[in-house]
Amino acid sequence: MMDLARNPKQIGNLIRRARKQRGWSQTRLGEKAGLRQETISLIESGNPATKLDTIFAVLAALDLEFKVGPRSRGQAATIEDIF
C-alpha cells in the first residue's frame, strides 16, 4: 500500500482503511498499539492534536511506516480524489 496524506484527516483515513483491511476493530488496534479505543477514534477522525509518537505507534501496530518525499505537483482536487 502506497498512499499519500497531506493533512490529519487524510492520515486518519489511511489508518482506518489499513485497520479495516486487517479486519481489526478500533479496540484491537488500540491494544496492539498500547492505546485506548477512544484515541484510535480521534486519530481516524483526523484530530490535528494527535502526537507524532502516537501516530508512529499506530503505524507500527499496522506494520506500516512513515515516509517523507517531495510534494507532487498534482492539482489539489486530484489528490483529494484519492481519498
N, CA, C and O atoms as a DFTB+ gen file, in Angstrom:
332 C
 N C O
     1  1       0.853      -1.176       0.000
     2  2       0.000       0.000       0.000
     3  2       0.891       1.228       0.000
     4  3       1.719       1.391       0.896
     5  1       0.735       2.092      -0.988
     6  2       1.486       3.334      -1.049
     7  2       0.477       4.451      -1.265
     8  3      -0.028       4.642      -2.371
     9  1       0.193       5.180      -0.208
    10  2      -0.808       6.235      -0.273
    11  2      -0.196       7.559       0.149
    12  3       0.858       7.605       0.783
    13  1      -0.874       8.622      -0.215
    14  2      -0.421       9.975       0.057
    15  2      -1.356      10.636       1.057
    16  3      -2.578      10.555       0.934
    17  1      -0.764      11.292       2.049
    18  2      -1.556      12.046       3.016
    19  2      -0.868      13.384       3.253
    20  3       0.347      13.454       3.438
    21  1      -1.669      14.439       3.242
    22  2      -1.131      15.784       3.426
    23  2      -1.731      16.513       4.615
    24  3      -1.365      17.656       4.887
    25  1      -2.640      15.876       5.320
    26  2      -3.247      16.518       6.483
    27  2      -3.743      15.432       7.444
    28  3      -3.818      14.262       7.069
    29  1      -4.081      15.814       8.676
    30  2      -4.503      14.816       9.673
    31  2      -5.716      13.988       9.245
    32  3      -5.785      12.798       9.554
    33  1      -6.659      14.589       8.550
    34  2      -7.849      13.852       8.095
    35  2      -7.454      12.731       7.139
    36  3      -7.961      11.614       7.237
    37  1      -6.548      13.036       6.219
    38  2      -6.110      12.024       5.264
    39  2      -5.312      10.913       5.949
    40  3      -5.446       9.743       5.593
    41  1      -4.483      11.278       6.929
    42  2      -3.757      10.260       7.695
    43  2      -4.750       9.352       8.416
    44  3      -4.599       8.131       8.414
    45  1      -5.755       9.950       9.025
    46  2      -6.781       9.170       9.708
    47  2      -7.496       8.216       8.776
    48  3      -7.762       7.069       9.135
    49  1      -7.809       8.689       7.572
    50  2      -8.477       7.832       6.591
    51  2      -7.598       6.650       6.193
    52  3      -8.085       5.529       6.045
    53  1      -6.300       6.904       6.019
    54  2      -5.382       5.821       5.660
    55  2      -5.276       4.791       6.784
    56  3      -5.248       3.586       6.531
    57  1      -5.218       5.268       8.013
    58  2      -5.142       4.359       9.156
    59  2      -6.424       3.544       9.261
    60  3      -6.369       2.336       9.495
    61  1      -7.577       4.185       9.092
    62  2      -8.852       3.467       9.132
    63  2      -8.897       2.381       8.054
    64  3      -9.303       1.250       8.318
    65  1      -8.481       2.734       6.850
    66  2      -8.505       1.779       5.749
    67  2      -7.590       0.581       6.046
    68  3      -7.978      -0.567       5.828
    69  1      -6.386       0.849       6.538
    70  2      -5.449      -0.236       6.860
    71  2      -6.004      -1.127       7.971
    72  3      -5.869      -2.350       7.924
    73  1      -6.627      -0.504       8.966
    74  2      -7.221      -1.281      10.069
    75  2      -8.330      -2.186       9.548
    76  3      -8.388      -3.368       9.887
    77  1      -9.202      -1.629       8.729
    78  2     -10.329      -2.412       8.209
    79  2      -9.862      -3.522       7.270
    80  3     -10.458      -4.599       7.243
    81  1      -8.800      -3.269       6.499
    82  2      -8.262      -4.314       5.620
    83  2      -7.784      -5.520       6.427
    84  3      -7.806      -6.650       5.939
    85  1      -7.359      -5.276       7.647
    86  2      -6.919      -6.364       8.513
    87  2      -8.073      -6.988       9.284
    88  3      -7.897      -7.999       9.964
    89  1      -9.251      -6.386       9.177
    90  2     -10.413      -6.908       9.887
    91  2     -10.382      -6.606      11.379
    92  3     -11.020      -7.301      12.169
    93  1      -9.646      -5.575      11.764
    94  2      -9.498      -5.215      13.169
    95  2     -10.513      -4.164      13.578
    96  3     -10.902      -3.314      12.777
    97  1     -10.929      -4.228      14.807
    98  2     -11.734      -3.162      15.406
    99  2     -10.783      -2.073      15.905
   100  3      -9.570      -2.274      15.974
   101  1     -11.348      -0.933      16.246
   102  2     -10.534       0.121      16.853
   103  2      -9.949      -0.360      18.175
   104  3      -8.821      -0.007      18.521
   105  1     -10.697      -1.151      18.903
   106  2     -10.221      -1.683      20.179
   107  2      -9.003      -2.571      19.971
   108  3      -8.022      -2.462      20.706
   109  1      -9.061      -3.444      18.979
   110  2      -7.926      -4.340      18.727
   111  2      -6.695      -3.548      18.303
   112  3      -5.594      -3.829      18.774
   113  1      -6.861      -2.569      17.426
   114  2      -5.725      -1.746      17.023
   115  2      -5.157      -1.016      18.238
   116  3      -3.940      -0.927      18.405
   117  1      -6.034      -0.503      19.070
   118  2      -5.584       0.175      20.284
   119  2      -4.771      -0.744      21.177
   120  3      -3.747      -0.334      21.724
   121  1      -5.212      -1.970      21.327
   122  2      -4.481      -2.931      22.152
   123  2      -3.094      -3.187      21.581
   124  3      -2.115      -3.229      22.325
   125  1      -3.004      -3.357      20.272
   126  2      -1.719      -3.630      19.625
   127  2      -0.785      -2.426      19.692
   128  3       0.435      -2.587      19.739
   129  1      -1.352      -1.220      19.697
   130  2      -0.543      -0.001      19.735
   131  2      -0.328       0.512      21.157
   132  3       0.424       1.466      21.359
   133  1      -0.974      -0.106      22.141
   134  2      -0.859       0.348      23.524
   135  2      -1.653       1.625      23.786
   136  3      -1.259       2.461      24.599
   137  1      -2.778       1.761      23.084
   138  2      -3.610       2.962      23.190
   139  2      -5.056       2.581      23.474
   140  3      -5.447       1.423      23.323
   141  1      -5.833       3.557      23.884
   142  2      -7.259       3.326      24.119
   143  2      -8.028       3.405      22.787
   144  3      -7.581       4.050      21.839
   145  1      -9.167       2.751      22.736
   146  2     -10.019       2.801      21.543
   147  2     -10.388       4.234      21.213
   148  3     -10.458       4.604      20.041
   149  1     -10.623       5.040      22.233
   150  2     -11.009       6.437      22.015
   151  2      -9.917       7.206      21.280
   152  3     -10.209       8.085      20.469
   153  1      -8.660       6.875      21.564
   154  2      -7.538       7.526      20.884
   155  2      -7.515       7.144      19.411
   156  3      -7.274       7.992      18.551
   157  1      -7.764       5.879      19.118
   158  2      -7.810       5.424      17.731
   159  2      -8.931       6.156      16.994
   160  3      -8.746       6.583      15.854
   161  1     -10.066       6.302      17.622
   162  2     -11.185       7.015      17.023
   163  2     -10.803       8.465      16.692
   164  3     -11.118       8.966      15.613
   165  1     -10.131       9.122      17.622
   166  2      -9.705      10.506      17.382
   167  2      -8.732      10.598      16.207
   168  3      -8.838      11.500      15.376
   169  1      -7.793       9.670      16.141
   170  2      -6.835       9.661      15.036
   171  2      -7.555       9.466      13.717
   172  3      -7.306      10.192      12.755
   173  1      -8.445       8.490      13.669
   174  2      -9.160       8.191      12.427
   175  2     -10.078       9.331      11.998
   176  3     -10.382       9.468      10.813
   177  1     -10.517      10.139      12.938
   178  2     -11.376      11.276      12.574
   179  2     -10.558      12.503      12.184
   180  3     -11.123      13.535      11.821
   181  1      -9.225      12.398      12.255
   182  2      -8.375      13.478      11.800
   183  2      -8.039      14.516      12.849
   184  3      -7.778      15.671      12.511
   185  1      -8.039      14.135      14.108
   186  2      -7.712      15.069      15.183
   187  2      -6.314      15.651      14.961
   188  3      -5.333      14.906      14.965
   189  1      -6.208      16.970      14.767
   190  2      -4.908      17.577      14.487
   191  2      -3.991      17.656      15.702
   192  3      -2.810      17.967      15.552
   193  1      -4.501      17.384      16.894
   194  2      -3.691      17.470      18.108
   195  2      -3.001      16.149      18.461
   196  3      -2.349      16.052      19.501
   197  1      -3.138      15.145      17.614
   198  2      -2.527      13.846      17.895
   199  2      -1.011      13.964      17.846
   200  3      -0.450      14.528      16.907
   201  1      -0.356      13.424      18.870
   202  2       1.102      13.470      18.930
   203  2       1.710      12.550      17.877
   204  3       1.158      11.499      17.551
   205  1       2.841      12.963      17.364
   206  2       3.519      12.187      16.343
   207  2       3.920      10.805      16.857
   208  3       3.840       9.833      16.105
   209  1       4.346      10.690      18.108
   210  2       4.720       9.376      18.631
   211  2       3.511       8.442      18.726
   212  3       3.659       7.223      18.648
   213  1       2.329       9.009      18.892
   214  2       1.097       8.207      18.903
   215  2       0.824       7.670      17.499
   216  3       0.471       6.502      17.333
   217  1       0.988       8.524      16.493
   218  2       0.822       8.087      15.101
   219  2       1.825       6.972      14.786
   220  3       1.467       5.973      14.162
   221  1       3.079       7.143      15.218
   222  2       4.089       6.116      14.973
   223  2       3.721       4.792      15.634
   224  3       3.958       3.733      15.052
   225  1       3.154       4.826      16.822
   226  2       2.744       3.598      17.499
   227  2       1.650       2.884      16.712
   228  3       1.666       1.659      16.589
   229  1       0.707       3.647      16.185
   230  2      -0.382       3.060      15.390
   231  2       0.169       2.488      14.091
   232  3      -0.187       1.376      13.701
   233  1       1.030       3.234      13.424
   234  2       1.620       2.737      12.176
   235  2       2.414       1.458      12.416
   236  3       2.339       0.524      11.617
   237  1       3.171       1.407      13.502
   238  2       3.941       0.195      13.819
   239  2       3.018      -0.990      14.069
   240  3       3.302      -2.103      13.626
   241  1       1.914      -0.759      14.776
   242  2       0.951      -1.830      15.043
   243  2       0.347      -2.367      13.749
   244  3       0.002      -3.544      13.655
   245  1       0.224      -1.488      12.754
   246  2      -0.331      -1.878      11.455
   247  2       0.750      -2.356      10.483
   248  3       0.458      -2.675       9.330
   249  1       2.003      -2.405      10.955
   250  2       3.153      -2.779      10.133
   251  2       3.293      -1.839       8.925
   252  3       3.557      -2.274       7.804
   253  1       3.108      -0.542       9.189
   254  2       3.273       0.497       8.176
   255  2       4.398       1.425       8.606
   256  3       4.811       1.413       9.766
   257  1       4.893       2.228       7.674
   258  2       5.935       3.189       8.004
   259  2       5.603       4.561       7.441
   260  3       4.764       4.712       6.553
   261  1       6.278       5.534       7.979
   262  2       6.108       6.940       7.620
   263  2       7.250       7.314       6.687
   264  3       8.413       7.095       7.024
   265  1       6.942       7.873       5.517
   266  2       7.970       8.296       4.569
   267  2       7.732       9.750       4.200
   268  3       6.591      10.205       4.116
   269  1       8.815      10.466       3.983
   270  2       8.734      11.868       3.585
   271  2       9.352      11.998       2.208
   272  3      10.422      11.448       1.945
   273  1       8.680      12.727       1.329
   274  2       9.194      12.937      -0.019
   275  2       8.770      14.293      -0.535
   276  3       7.976      14.988       0.098
   277  1       9.299      14.665      -1.679
   278  2       8.928      15.946      -2.273
   279  2       7.438      15.978      -2.593
   280  3       6.847      14.967      -2.973
   281  1       6.851      17.137      -2.437
   282  2       5.437      17.304      -2.733
   283  2       5.223      17.163      -4.240
   284  3       5.942      17.761      -5.042
   285  1       4.232      16.369      -4.607
   286  2       3.923      16.199      -6.025
   287  2       3.281      17.466      -6.559
   288  3       2.781      18.292      -5.795
   289  1       3.298      17.610      -7.833
   290  2       2.761      18.806      -8.476
   291  2       1.324      18.638      -8.950
   292  3       0.803      19.492      -9.667
   293  1       0.682      17.543      -8.555
   294  2      -0.706      17.323      -8.948
   295  2      -1.632      18.384      -8.368
   296  3      -1.311      19.028      -7.369
   297  1      -2.766      18.552      -8.998
   298  2      -3.738      19.508      -8.512
   299  2      -4.377      19.002      -7.226
   300  3      -4.551      17.798      -7.042
   301  1      -4.719      19.914      -6.354
   302  2      -5.300      19.544      -5.059
   303  2      -6.545      18.684      -5.237
   304  3      -6.732      17.717      -4.498
   305  1      -7.393      19.014      -6.195
   306  2      -8.610      18.246      -6.413
   307  2      -8.276      16.804      -6.776
   308  3      -8.965      15.881      -6.342
   309  1      -7.235      16.603      -7.558
   310  2      -6.821      15.260      -7.946
   311  2      -6.356      14.464      -6.730
   312  3      -6.695      13.290      -6.580
   313  1      -5.588      15.103      -5.874
   314  2      -5.101      14.455      -4.662
   315  2      -6.281      14.055      -3.777
   316  3      -6.310      12.939      -3.257
   317  1      -7.241      14.938      -3.602
   318  2      -8.399      14.652      -2.757
   319  2      -9.220      13.493      -3.299
   320  3      -9.841      12.765      -2.524
   321  1      -9.236      13.306      -4.618
   322  2     -10.000      12.211      -5.212
   323  2      -9.469      10.843      -4.795
   324  3     -10.201       9.853      -4.806
   325  1      -8.184      10.798      -4.425
   326  2      -7.589       9.529      -3.996
   327  2      -8.301       9.018      -2.759
   328  3      -8.444       7.810      -2.575
   329  1      -8.747       9.931      -1.911
   330  2      -9.346       9.559      -0.643
   331  2     -10.828       9.647      -0.732
   332  3     -11.522       9.370       0.246
